[in-house]
Amino acid sequence: MIVALLSAILMIPLWAYAPSIPLLVTGAFLVQFMVQGAWGIIPAHLSELSPDSVRGFLPGFAYQCGVLLAGSVGYVEALLAQRISYANAMAITALVVSSLAAMVTALGPEKAGIHFGG
């Protein structure tokens, strides 16, 4: 997962500063491919971390809390773009979000070999 995240961070310049449409499309595809590969397993991981009594509720609730926080990112990015170029605002936003996600993941617990209750 860390390799995919680092790859996505390295691809941000191709996406944010692409001088042509084909390079922009290539950069956007590669960033999304790496992000989905790295974070597509998060719902299953949240299920493993959840206690038995809230396993059906907690992953969806955590997802919605993330959506609530992420809703402000577009506004903050637009404010940032008024002061610097939009390409720089996109790159900085992607770098900050990716770095914060990596830190949260690295600091979080892991429950390898967990057995679900029953």
C-alpha positions as CSV (number, residue, x, y, z in Angstrom):
1,M,0.0,0.0,0.0
2,I,2.9,2.4,0.8
3,V,4.4,1.8,-2.6
4,A,1.1,2.6,-4.4
5,L,0.7,5.8,-2.3
6,L,4.3,6.9,-3.0
7,S,3.7,6.2,-6.7
8,A,0.6,8.3,-6.6
9,I,2.5,11.2,-5.0
10,L,5.2,10.9,-7.6
11,M,2.5,11.1,-10.3
12,I,1.0,14.3,-9.0
13,P,3.2,16.5,-11.1
14,L,2.2,14.7,-14.3
15,W,-1.5,15.2,-13.4
16,A,-1.3,18.8,-12.0
17,Y,1.3,20.3,-14.5
18,A,0.5,18.4,-17.7
19,P,1.3,20.6,-20.7
20,S,-1.2,18.7,-23.0
21,I,-4.5,16.9,-22.8
22,P,-3.0,13.4,-23.4
23,L,-0.5,13.9,-20.6
24,L,-3.3,15.2,-18.3
25,V,-5.4,12.2,-19.0
26,T,-2.5,9.8,-18.5
27,G,-1.6,11.5,-15.2
28,A,-5.2,11.5,-13.9
29,F,-5.6,7.8,-14.9
30,L,-2.4,6.8,-13.2
31,V,-3.1,8.8,-10.0
32,Q,-6.6,7.3,-9.7
33,F,-5.3,3.8,-10.5
34,M,-2.8,4.1,-7.6
35,V,-5.2,5.7,-5.2
36,Q,-7.9,3.0,-5.8
37,G,-5.3,0.3,-5.5
38,A,-4.0,1.6,-2.2
39,W,-7.3,2.6,-0.6
40,G,-9.8,0.2,-2.2
41,I,-9.4,-2.2,0.7
42,I,-10.2,0.3,3.5
43,P,-13.8,-0.8,4.0
44,A,-12.6,-4.4,4.6
45,H,-9.9,-3.1,7.0
46,L,-12.5,-1.0,8.9
47,S,-14.6,-4.1,9.3
48,E,-11.7,-6.0,10.8
49,L,-11.0,-3.2,13.3
50,S,-14.7,-2.9,14.3
51,P,-16.0,-4.6,17.4
52,D,-18.6,-7.4,16.7
53,S,-21.5,-5.3,18.0
54,V,-21.0,-2.4,15.5
55,R,-19.3,-4.2,12.6
56,G,-22.3,-3.5,10.3
57,F,-22.5,0.2,11.3
58,L,-19.0,1.5,11.9
59,P,-17.4,1.2,8.4
60,G,-20.3,3.1,6.8
61,F,-20.3,5.7,9.6
62,A,-16.5,6.2,9.3
63,Y,-16.9,6.6,5.5
64,Q,-19.6,9.2,5.9
65,C,-17.5,11.1,8.5
66,G,-14.7,11.1,5.9
67,V,-17.0,12.5,3.3
68,L,-18.1,15.2,5.7
69,L,-14.4,16.3,6.2
70,A,-13.6,15.9,2.5
71,G,-16.5,18.2,1.5
72,S,-14.5,21.2,2.5
73,V,-11.4,20.3,0.5
74,G,-12.9,21.8,-2.8
75,Y,-13.6,25.1,-1.1
76,V,-10.1,25.3,0.5
77,E,-8.5,24.4,-2.8
78,A,-10.5,27.1,-4.6
79,L,-9.4,29.7,-2.0
80,L,-5.8,28.5,-2.4
81,A,-6.1,28.8,-6.2
82,Q,-7.0,32.5,-5.9
83,R,-3.6,33.1,-4.3
84,I,-1.5,30.8,-6.4
85,S,-2.1,29.0,-9.7
86,Y,-4.7,26.3,-9.9
87,A,-2.2,23.7,-10.8
88,N,-0.2,24.5,-7.7
89,A,-3.4,24.4,-5.6
90,M,-4.3,20.9,-7.0
91,A,-0.7,19.6,-6.4
92,I,-0.5,20.9,-2.8
93,T,-4.0,19.6,-2.0
94,A,-3.2,16.2,-3.3
95,L,0.1,16.1,-1.6
96,V,-1.3,17.1,1.8
97,V,-4.2,14.7,1.6
98,S,-2.0,11.8,0.5
99,S,0.5,12.6,3.3
100,L,-2.1,12.8,6.0
101,A,-3.7,9.6,4.8
102,A,-0.3,7.8,4.9
103,M,0.4,9.1,8.4
104,V,-3.0,8.0,9.8
105,T,-2.6,4.6,8.2
106,A,1.0,4.2,9.5
107,L,-0.1,5.2,13.1
108,G,-3.2,3.1,13.2
109,P,-3.6,-0.4,14.7
110,E,-3.6,-3.6,12.8
111,K,-5.5,-6.7,13.8
112,A,-3.9,-9.4,11.7
113,G,-5.5,-12.8,12.1
114,I,-8.6,-11.5,13.8
115,H,-11.5,-14.0,14.3
116,F,-14.9,-12.5,14.0
117,G,-17.3,-13.3,16.8
118,G,-20.1,-15.7,16.5
